[in-house]
Amino acid sequence: MSLSPTAQKFVLHWGEMGTRWGVNRTVAQIHALLYLSERPLTAEDIVETLGVARSNVSNSLKELQSWKLVRVSHVLGDRRDHFQALQDVWEIFRVILEERKRREIDPTLTVLRECAIEGEDDKELDAATLARMQTVLEFLEMLSASFQDFQHLPPQTLQRMLRMGGQVARFLPAGKEKP
């Protein structure tokens, strides 16, 4: 499989963006390649197209499967695994947000809740420090609750909401309110 110059640019840039988001470059490039592909690809197809080691492709595919961004499919008469990425950008976005929340926000909330409870009895912790911890906890709880509210909305509804953008502010009371 060969990529056009534009497809190569997309795959390379997706890899660069992946590193900025904390994702391994090869993982992100494989995701981009599978997303652009018209058909499911074998690991050998990916090795050949991207010029990366087979072991790197294997580990990257496992990572993408753990993120639920890639699934295995089979082709009649071919015993090899074929890999296919989610094709709906809204579903990709939802899955990434859901997984990041599960892997990053949820454990942080657990620790912050423990700190809030333990901080009440910690004689060495000053009140201002505890208040700052609780502010972070409240912020992340609000984000988590908002995510839960939006998580199951149909993509069409989310699109309409995003297109409205700052126009929603017209319906809120004027002034500078503190949250």
Number of C-alpha atoms within 10 A of each C-alpha: 9 10 15 8 9 9 15 17 12 17 25 20 16 21 22 17 16 18 15 11 11 8 14 16 21 23 23 23 24 27 25 20 24 23 20 16 16 9 12 19 21 18 19 16 15 21 17 14 15 20 10 13 12 14 11 13 20 15 13 20 22 15 16 17 16 12 16 15 21 22 18 15 13 14 10 6 6 8 8 15 16 18 21 23 24 16 14 11 11 15 13 17 12 17 17 15 14 17 15 13 16 12 11 11 16 15 12 16 17 12 12 20 17 11 16 17 13 13 20 12 9 13 9 7 12 11 13 9 11 17 13 11 17 18 13 14 20 15 13 17 16 12 14 15 12 11 15 12 10 13 15 10 10 10 16 10 11 15 11 10 13 11 10 11 9 9 11 9 10 8 7 8 8 8 6 6 6 4 4
